[in-house]
Amino acid sequence: MLCDLHALGGLVNGLRAVILCLVMACAAVVSPTAVVSPAAAVTPPGWSALPVPAAAPPVTVSDLAARGPGEAWATGYEHAADGLHPMLYRWDGTAWSRDVTFPGAGEPGRLGKVQFVGEEMWIFHNREGSGEILRRSPEGGWSTVPLPQTLWTYQDFTAVAGAAWVVGEDDTGLKVLRYDGSGWTTQSTPEGVLFLMGITARTATDAWAWADTTTGTTVLRRDGTAWRDAKVQLPPNSNVHTIMLEPSGRLTIGGSQYTDGVSRTYLMTFNGHAWRTTYPPLGDTYTEAMVRGPDGALWLPVRSDRAFQSKYARVDGSRTTFSYGPQRTNAIDVKPRALTKAGSSLLSFGTAEIYGSKPNLMSERRGG
């Protein structure tokens, strides 16, 4: 009898050991420190808010550009007591700060497009009506390149290694000014061109522009010798918002087409051989802020259906998806105005209007 009891006790202890092992195994499966599944590991990151030092509202954001994850610049202007004043912000990979060291920072004026040219950063500066290019070296030193003449309007600016262009108008009409590193020249455009709405360049001998002409909107290209009609067959009754040139040779045009009084966004992509036109479900989105994201898709801010959140579109071939920025307490209008790729992340810069106050600056980041 005693032997039977000892045997039974051993059996019970054995069962306890088995149960204990099963409990520990289950705990390991559900433990927060367990290995994350591959599906969870590739969950895409969301948008997060980045604090920005306030300016004098209301503010206008002009442009945003990044050299990599640790350097980005945003430009625009604020409404100070004595009129419009330029504003410049720098992202250092950790935080936004305001830069007031550039020439004319305390004077009336506006900052426009920002470009990286080699190791330098270039910005177009409307300084009390006179145009100039601000240049910042890697050591932090500033210099200026004044325009050869004052224009009534400064429509656009672009710069690459070896060349820069400024387009606008004076009392004699359209002006296309080119800087070659030592001086300025004036370039002529084809007959029938009334106004250049924008300009961009891939190299000093490969520049593109979109123009208002006597026959409608036309895409122009300069091959190093002259501006010519690029013979791009735009959709009927359409205009162009932007032309995005990429080092790979790919080219994307974004604009709006008008049909029966309704506007819809179109995208035209040239892969080096042929053009492809698509109409993603973006409504009448203005495509000027469109960029190629780190994931290879096209990204752009769109009008949000939520007053307290920004909204972004991701266009990848025929597939368009949307994502929202973080919720902002008491916000009644959140508008990202510019977007750029910063390493493996996306940065946006724009305005947020909080109930009871005028729009001020906001920034958001996806990834990083």
N, C-alpha and C positions, 0 to 999 in steps of 0.2 A: 504493500500500500504506500509506504513511504517512497519507494522508487517511482511509483506512478505519479506521486505529487511532484517529485523533482523533475520528472519528464514534462509534466504539464507546465510547470513554471518556466522551464527552458523554452517550451513552445511559445508561451505568452511573450517572453522577452524577445524571442526572434521576430514575432509579429510586430512588436513595438518598434524594433529596429527597422523593419521594412517600411512601416507607416511613416516613421521619422524621415527616412530617405525620400519617400514620395513627397512629403510636405516640403522638404528642402528643395527638391527638384521643381515643384510647382512655384515656389517662391522665387526661384531663379528665373523662371520664365516670365513672371509678371513684374519682376523687380525693375524700378526705374533705371538701375545701373546696368541692366542687361544690354547686350549688343543690339543696336538699332537695326531694324530691317532695311534692306536696300531701298524699298519704296519710300520709307520715312526719311532716309538720308538724302534723297534728291528732291524733297519738298521745296518748291520755289520760295524764295524769301519774299516778304511783303514790303510795303513802303513804310518808312518811319520818318517822323518829323525831326528837322534839324533847326535849332535856334538860330535866329539871325538878328544882329543888333538893329534896332529900329532906326528908320529915317524919318524925315518930316513928311507926313502924309498929306494928300494922297501921293503915291509914288508910281513911277512907270519903269518897268523892267525892259531893257533893250536886248540883251544877249547874254549867253553863258557858254563858256568853252573850258575844256579840261585838257591838260597835257597827260594826265595819268591819275591814279588814285590819290596822290598827295598834292595836286595843284589844280585849282580851278578858279576862274575869275568870272564875276557877274557884273554887268554894267547897267546903267539907267540914269534916271534923274529924279530929284525930289522937289517938292514945292516949298521953298524957303520963304521967309518974309519978304525978301527983295526979288523974288522970281524963281525961275528954275535953276537948280544947282546940280552939277554932276555927282553921281555916286558910284563908287567902285568897291566891290567886296571880294575878298580872297578866301578860298577854302584850302586849308593846309593838310587835309586828310583827317582832321579831328574836329575842327570847328570853323565857323565863318567869322571873319573880322572885317572891319571897314578900313580901307586904305585911303588916307588923305595926304599922301606924300607926293602925288603926281602934280606936275605944273598946272596951275589953274584950278586946283581942287576947291579953293574958297571963292571962286568967281562964278558969276552966272554962266550957264552953259549946260550941255548934255553930252553924255557918253553913248556911243552907238556900238557897232559890231566889234567883237574882240576876236583876234586871230593869233595863232602861234606861228612864228616864222623862224625856223631854225631854233636857236636857243633863246630867242627873244619873244616877248609878248607885245602885240600891236593892238591899239584901240583907236577908232575914229572919235575925234573930239570936236564938237561944235562949240567953239569958245567965243561966246558973245557974238555969234553970227559968222565968225571967221573959222574956216576949217583947218584942222591939223591932224597929224597922226602922232599919237603918243607911243613911245617905244620904251620898253623896260628890259634891261639886260638881266642875266642870271644873278649878277651881284646886287641887284636892286636899284641900279642907277636909272634915272629917267632922262630921256631926250625927246625932242619934238621935230617933226618934219612939217613945216607950214605948207599949205596949198599955194599954188602960184597966183590964185585969184579967189575972191569971195563970190560964192554962189548964193542965189536966192533960196534954193533948196538943196539939201544933200540927201539924195535918195538912198544910196547904198555904198558899201565899201568892201573890198576884199584884198587879201594880201597873201602872197606865197614867196618862197625863196627867189629873189631876183626881180620881183615886180609887185606893184600894188596899184589898184584902181579906185577912183572915186567917181561916182556918177551923180549928176544933178542938173540944175538949170540956172542960167543967169538971164539978163535982159535980152540976150540974143538967141536964147533957146537952149536945146540940149547940149550938155557938156560931158565928155568922157575923158577924164584925166588919168594918165598913167605915170607912175613913178618907177624908175629903173635902178634906184639906189644912189644915183648922183643928181638927177634932175627930173623935171616933169615935161611931158609932151601931151598934146591934145590929139585925140583920135577921132576920126570921122566914122559915121555909121551909114548903113545902106539908105538909099532914098526911100522915103515913106515912113521912116522911123520917127515917131513923135515924142516918145518918152521912154526911158529905160527904167523899169520898175525894180530890177534887181540884177546883181552881178555876182559871179563866183568863178573860181579858177582852180585848176589842178596843178598847173605849172606856169612858168612865166610865158610860155608860148601856147597854152591851151586854156582859154577863158571862155565862159558862157554867160549869156545875159538873156533876160526875157523883157520884151518890149511891147509897147502899145504902138501900133502902126496904122496906116490908112486902111489896111485890110483886116485888122483885128490883132489879137495877141500873137506874137511871133517869137520863136526861140532863135537867138543869134549865137554864132560861135566865131572866135578869133583864133586863127591857126598860126599866129606869129607875124602875119603880114597885113591882114585886113579883117574887119568884121563882115560876116556874111550870114545870110539866112541859112540856118542849119537844116532846113527842110524836114522839120519834125511835124508830123501830121497830128496836131492836137485834136481832141474831141470838138465837135461843132459847138459854137456858142460857149466857149470856155475861156478861162483865164489861168494864169500861172501864179502860184504862191511862192514856190521855191524850186531850185534845182540842186540836188545833192550829188556831188561828185565823190567817187571813192577811189582809193589808190589801185584797186583791182581792175579799174576800167569800167565798172558798173556805174550807171547813171540813173537817177530816179527823179522824175518830175512830179510835183504835187500841185493840184489846183482844184478849181470848181467848174462844173458844167451846169448851165442853166437850161432847164427844160420846162416849158409852160409856167414860167415864173418861179420854179422851184430849183434850188441849188443843191447839188450833190457832189461829194468829193470824189476825185479820180486820182489814180496813181499810174504813171507810165514808167516802165523800167526797160532800160537798154542794156543787154548783156554782152555787147560787143558785136552782135550780129543782127539782132532784130529787136523791135519794140513790142512790149506787151502792156496792154491797158486793162486795168481792173477798177471796179467800183466797190471798195469795201464798205461795210455798213457803218459809215462815220457821219452820216448826215451832211451838214454843211461845214464840217470842221476846217479851220484854217490850218494849213500844213507847214507853215514856216518853221515850227519848232521840231519837225520830224528828224530823227536820228537813227542810225544803225546801232542797235544795242549790242552788248557783249555776247548775247545769245544768237546773234546773226539775224534777228528779226527787226522790222521797223517799229519804232516806238514814237508816239506823239501824244501830247495832252489833248483831251477833248472836253466839250462842255459837259459838266457833271449834272446828273439828275438828283444829286443830294447836295443841299446847300452847305452842309458842314463837312464835306469831303471832296477832295480832288478826284479826278478820274483820268485814267490813261488807257490808250488802245495799243495793242500789240498785233501787228499785221505780219503774218508769216505765210507767204504764198496766198492761197485762197482762204486761209483760216484767220479770223479776227477775234481776239478775246479782249476782255476789259478787266482792269483792276482799279481799286480805290486806295486813296491815301488814308492816313490815320484820321479818325474823327477829331474835330476841333470844337471845343466847347463854345457855344454861343456864336459860332460862325454862321454868316448868312451868304457868303460868296467866297469860294476858294478857287483861285485861278493860277495854275502853273503856266508861266509865260514862255519859259525856255527850258530846254532839255539837252543833256549831253552825256556821253559815255565817259566814265571816269574809272579806268581799269576794268575790274569785273563788276562794277556797279553802275547804276544810272543816277544822275543828279538832276533835280529840277529846281527852278528858282522862279518865284512869282509873287503874287499878292494874296492876302487873306483879309477879308473884311469881317471884323467882329462886331456884333450888334452894339450900336451906340458909338462907334468910332469909324474913322476913315480907313480905307485899305492901307495895310502896311506889308512889310516883306515876309515871305515864307520860303522855306526850302524843304525838300523831301529827298530821301535816298532809298533806292531799292538795291539790296545786295550789299556787298562790302564786308 
